[in-house]
């Protein structure tokens, strides 16, 4: 029997915590202890680069610790976000609500701090709670006994953290962000009350742009030639205007100084006029002498290779792609190491058999598909995320193909703790899926909505609906500055066209599918009280 939450005047009143109740505790009846929860979330980790998914990139740059986690739990192949952007994704995680419901539609301010975070409910029901690493919301962490959060996006080298003990100030720490975040996760585990269950959120900055690897991996993959995606030279034929007017092409939007680390070019035209040249210099200036020497030696080698090859046109785009992918995958390598270190700690301290471990990302990312980097669009590489759940006592080594979304995490963690999901939460607990069986009433459709325009990368506002085979996207927006008004639709048959190259909207043979998805999209907009589209 789960604990009930009474909603009185908009406030949540929890009952006393009861051990060994709810679905999570029933599955762990041997020791009658409530399950611990660890949510590991990276920033911009594509499913293509987690080798358990079998993608060509993952085969050349394996992630053994994450693969081991998948082998001991469940690998989700249809996990998605509600809004492919960092801060909105984090707000969905914390609230179990869609972006327009929790207020965080864009990167800037917006989170409705009157909304209850799931951490508050866990804390009120006897859990010790912590978040370490990237927070990136314009509010104080709510419902946490312990936190060590990065300033803004966080820096890779010697970043600043703020805790309850720093008097509101961010304090610079010596080291690499991914390792420091794990250090703080272990610090929380070392000093917690062992008589109480815990929920720990481990939020890594990596592999966010501009993909700065740890020192020991600066030369990893130097000799590897990574394959180009099938859509690398996409011309966006059949697609609406937004696919043509975006500003995220590797060819003309990936910078030589900030993204590709050729700092020797920062005073040379035209590179001196690139975006965020100052940001790259600031990242180097914060390094200590040893870090800086290793860094400059490594990227001087890249500079010399660039001068020797002097690539132009398509060859330059390919050169950029190779160096981008190498840096990105070097960052993933450290993430995999640190996930392994955290799991080793759990094993050593006899916590592994009483802890649910979740690994995911705040959104997907383009690894050169459609010629792009970044995210934002509802196309698969951005919309879809990696997701692994290792749950003691549940089936191991299974793959799941049900439609799940990041609004489901909060209800899942409440379910594990034996707490009834509040009626206002839009998400659904994933626990019933973990035995390998799909409930009869599981969702058949997902709703997506992206709002952040005009903004960096110039991706137009859009919403859409997806089922297991088809996807309908609606782009909208009034004329703004140099951007024309847009009102157009795209429809994809993901079985016949998994790369989303052939927009079949308006094709007579897809009329029945189009009408069905439009009806479902209209239903989402009405039921969820969506106020713009």
Steps between C-alpha positions, in 0.01 A plus 500: 500500500646836399508810712238753404562869450212726593472815293365779717487854363771420247739372768621144529464341843697175526424222741779342703754293309428125511783265415450207266182631340415571137620316192869572561496362853299189409770401254763538769324314777802289591651769719188713544692817424375770267695527177755773442492697174787635290411704191806561279436758229748633247459808284458434125600132502371346178371143497724450194808518724394256771633176358222279641277650229719349228558816296809524282653774720450296816674201346814707443480678838352248746345587835561180702371621836175628352466180298543299819227706664272423204580128522394506866181693436280624217604694191226728366500550122206740485582755773431864414489852641209743502713801399854445373677767699702486821308708754151400385605135512619540859174667596308206350714262706439682826126562458362219283334775294519625142688826436191719473374350827818559703581836339847413368445522124837652408857513627455823693280574799166331517482220755188533715648457847157439651501160328596212725825320414501123548805545725281689746255212520779246550663717764170543686453125496828400661749503211835675513535698179794646309585654163856544373628654179292697253180655636450777241164626620440851624387392844647353814512119505179403681461195718870415530694429818829526312607670181815597315388677184697649215479864405274540193604242234815420695861499383691186406823599674517629859129586518311692768257319730252632754373311802303570815833576669637764260279789604335534161836529322642278227845371597759391246608135532816352353437216258286376212124552526391141431733361765417772752129433460561134583716605795208697641259213438726273704543769767123501547492120521785499752328743736134401468300338778528126418171432676302698242446446126645753259433656160809639328495696173838495323484759222811519283590805294657281231474456208354849452652735243793574466606143580822548699654159581679396817880532477569126482269462201620793290650257245239225521365407153771703323539217247131414465306606190136515602227419247282773354126466557285418199337843519825697535442680168125546546356773276168515695302433184128447584546664842339824620688829520630450858726213390658737247533810720640340817849608609657176619683363197850372567611653169426861588408518871764289671776742598872444461598663829226430755381162368812358337752653747733662244578784735804593292252642247322730742678814380479416130223609267241363440531280809532794739139589412360159587249444777641482854873526430526664843331199660768262377776725629327527838477120522872469437592780740327322790727195464798444724846481345507121461152485347579782263826349379332169415208678335707733283729218392205285392320769303817636345516158334149558362600845380799359314280235339259771389780708347648199324171386347360851444154352439237691302134451421372147564841387621496771767155389616622142526812613690280692745274199546787264582652733758158578653414132537840420653465768768140406571584131540799581720258673738275192491797281594544686828126478568518124455799485734320700767181297477722198557662667801165579657372146445821359649434708813147359527632146462776548757257639757226241443258750350470362148227248582280761665540786252315583179742655249373704206721634222372749245565836333308826509443467124648342192762651269595507132817313412515649152157371395346746251840672511422630849620522858287608800136397562160687522311344207243220542701285259610173659864574587396800712165373630626157609730435795694210646332340800611211720330390822661244729243393759588234761271201474373587153580333169854545366632551151165593348425763236183710510323655200216680678464876464643666812583863571692713749177609671489138626802521731334682790204256517746209471703612799190563707380150407831347608463677835143378538347847462178544306549722194323836543211537257649812340811321371484429128761223496456130570713265711733276300513233771225284342714463186803360681377139508493498120122528469308797360182603685190496279444871560855616416519817289488470122603860425755759613465878495797731432528880508802724436469874579847658502493738201652740409812362663833339419478248213177660370277193530139607452230428757317176441291234663409151390384151574667162452381142519714191445512543123397851403584856595312823430678835555342846482731804466350838586592861572438860403752708307782604735789725390667327205287187534184457293177367645474122486202264505579158355483129575714191454398134520741207514458127466783391730482140388545579130713811560693476831730788402203737453597611152161467331226727629176331393262764634217549253566173315168328423624158612573640848174690544359256756821510707522878470141549615548262792815673622349845454201393708735375772707821485184706539401282796836557672467875448150500648555257787830657606369856451786594266480874444711544184546299185 
